[in-house]
Amino acid sequence: MLWLIHACGDSTMVKQLKEVLQDGLYNRKFIIGSSITLLFFAMALLSYTWTPHSVEEINIAVKLAKPSLEYWLGTDHFGRDIFSMLIFGARNSVIVAMVAIVIGMGVGVPLGLIAAAKKGWIDETIMRFNDFTFAFPALISAIMITAILGPGSVNSIIAIGIFNIPVFARITRGTALSLWKREFILAAKSAGKGSIQISLEHILPNASNILIVQATIQFALGILAEAGLSYLGLGTQPPAPSWGKMLNDAQTFIHFAPQLAIYPGLTIAITVLGLNLFGDGLRDVLDPKLRRSR
């Protein structure tokens, strides 16, 4: 990857990207986290072109089969291939979590910038809305929304996305308030730039590192929330596989077929761990103070 970036030129952005990648090679959390994250996305992309078996194929004759060359991780109580379902479930997790992040950032970041730039009653109104939203735990809010709108992937995305809005609004506001006191912002004011222009041209680029790291954390939480909603029957609906739904189906067979719960449970745990490690490593790599200390 480094040689490809080098071939692209020596602009400031390319140089910064080179430094980030070079520092990342010496950060264990970044290496492990990015490897697991890339594997997770590769599974999701692979489901669009190939799975060992159809995820909707029911074959009672081979139900609860042990791992074999034909069924790499065995089959479930309907004779469906577990490995194929895990691959397809990664696609649903990516879509739900990714779109929810886009909703959260698309609404929350502008609200945070406006609150920091305008202050006064606008800031108070936005922050009180945030406090009201935070009064309800994330999963409880998602359950309430999906219970009202009905189960399904789209409503899961809406529910998780709504919870992400105050998270990004608060992070953006806090970062922006500290930046508004910096000398280069005072220089921009002296040059006659307005608050909106300063927010877009100076505040947002300097807050992007923090927002990127927060997005990786919220992405992991989005996967957990999607799995939780599917486990409760409010998320992705059959026949589309979901890691949470696989855990729910495994309850009845936990004593004599524990692998039905172990495989999706481990997949969720490893994926979330990888995303959290990636976020921590990315924070270390993007933080100028930590980079200078190395």
C-alpha positions, 0 to 999 in steps of 0.5 A, spaced: 500 500 500 505 504 501 508 504 494 501 505 491 501 512 495 508 514 493 506 513 486 500 518 487 505 524 488 508 528 494 502 532 496 501 534 503 495 529 504 499 524 501 505 525 506 500 525 512 497 518 509 504 515 509 506 518 516 499 515 518 500 508 515 508 508 517 506 509 524 500 504 524 505 498 522 508 499 529 502 499 533 500 492 535 492 494 536 492 498 529 495 492 526 490 487 529 484 491 529 485 493 522 486 486 520 480 483 523 476 489 520 478 488 513 476 480 514 469 482 516 468 487 510 471 481 506 466 477 508 460 482 507 463 483 500 464 476 499 456 474 500 454 478 494 458 474 489 459 467 493 457 463 499 458 455 499 450 454 499 444 458 499 442 461 505 435 459 504 436 452 502 433 448 507 435 440 507 432 437 513 436 430 511 442 434 514 440 438 519 445 439 525 450 436 521 457 436 524 463 440 520 465 436 514 468 438 507 461 440 504 459 444 510 465 447 513 462 449 520 456 444 520 448 445 519 443 448 523 436 445 525 433 446 518 439 443 514 442 450 512 450 451 512 452 455 518 458 458 514 454 461 509 449 464 514 455 467 517 458 470 511 451 473 509 450 475 516 456 480 515 453 483 510 446 485 514 451 488 519 455 492 515 449 495 511 445 496 518 451 499 522 454 503 516 447 507 514 446 508 521 453 511 522 451 516 516 445 518 519 448 519 525 454 523 522 450 527 517 445 530 522 449 530 529 455 533 526 452 539 523 448 540 529 454 540 533 458 545 529 451 550 529 451 549 537 458 551 538 458 556 533 452 560 535 452 558 542 446 562 546 439 559 546 441 555 539 446 551 543 442 550 549 436 547 545 440 542 541 444 540 548 437 539 551 435 535 546 441 531 546 440 530 554 433 528 553 435 522 548 441 520 552 436 519 558 434 512 554 439 507 553 441 505 546 438 498 546 431 501 549 430 506 545 431 502 539 426 497 541 421 502 542 422 505 535 422 498 532 416 496 536 412 502 534 415 502 526 415 495 526 421 490 525 425 490 519 432 492 517 430 499 515 427 500 522 433 498 525 437 503 521 433 508 523 433 506 530 440 506 531 441 512 527 437 516 531 441 514 537 448 516 534 445 523 532 446 526 539 453 522 540 456 525 534 453 532 536 456 532 543 463 530 540 463 535 535 460 541 539 466 539 545 471 539 539 469 545 536 468 549 542 476 548 544 478 550 537 474 556 537 479 559 542 485 557 537 489 563 534 488 560 527 480 561 528 481 568 531 485 570 524 480 567 520 475 572 524 479 577 522 479 576 515 472 577 515 470 570 515 463 568 518 461 562 523 459 557 518 465 558 513 469 558 519 466 551 521 466 548 514 473 550 512 477 550 519 473 547 525 471 541 521 477 539 518 481 539 525 475 535 528 475 530 523 480 525 526 476 525 533 470 524 528 473 518 525 475 514 531 468 515 534 465 513 528 469 506 528 466 505 536 459 507 534 460 502 528 462 496 533 456 499 537 451 499 531 453 491 530 451 489 537 445 493 537 443 490 530 444 483 533 440 485 539 434 487 535 435 481 531 435 477 537 429 480 540 425 479 533 425 486 531 431 487 526 433 483 520 427 478 518 427 471 516 429 468 511 435 473 511 440 471 516 442 475 522 447 473 527 443 475 532 437 471 529 442 465 529 443 466 537 436 466 538 434 460 534 440 456 537 437 457 544 433 451 543 438 446 541 444 449 546 444 443 550 446 438 544 448 443 539 452 448 542 456 450 536 449 453 533 450 459 539 458 459 539 459 460 532 455 467 531 457 469 538 464 468 537 463 472 530 460 478 533 465 478 539 471 478 534 468 483 530 466 488 535 473 487 538 477 488 532 473 494 531 475 497 538 482 495 537 482 498 530 479 505 533 484 505 539 490 504 534 487 509 529 486 514 535 494 513 537 496 513 530 492 520 528 494 523 535 499 528 533 502 528 540 502 520 541 505 520 534 511 525 536 512 521 543 514 515 538 
